[in-house]
């Protein structure tokens, strides 16, 4: 587990922008079992090489045109049980942090794994997500 002094400002980067921080398995299940609407979930991370562009990419994507009905985040290395529950919904994808997933009517419809995030600009990540929003939101 990471110290709060490190993770709180990183978490606030998303929660101050309208993402709801999910900290329990029950909160994750409630958010991702929604049978109607769309949910964007960011698995947040302290990893500077990938998360540094994942958060801005997600924020940029929701600032343009269509966007999901609900924005949520879980924090890898902080809210262990919530992240474990989220990863059940992300199957068949392996655990990946950071990662960004889009759910439509309770089903996973689009996934950006760490390998899709790392090495890409925030703008490239945002464009990928905006394309998914056009199709599913």
ABEGO torsion letter per residue (X at the ends): XBBAAAAAAAAAAAAAAGBBBBABAAAAAAAAABABEBBBBBBBBABAAAAAAAAAAAAAAAABEBBBABBBBBBBGABAAAAAAAAAAAOABBBBOBBBBBBBGGBBABBBBAAAABGBBAAAAAAAAAAAAAAAX
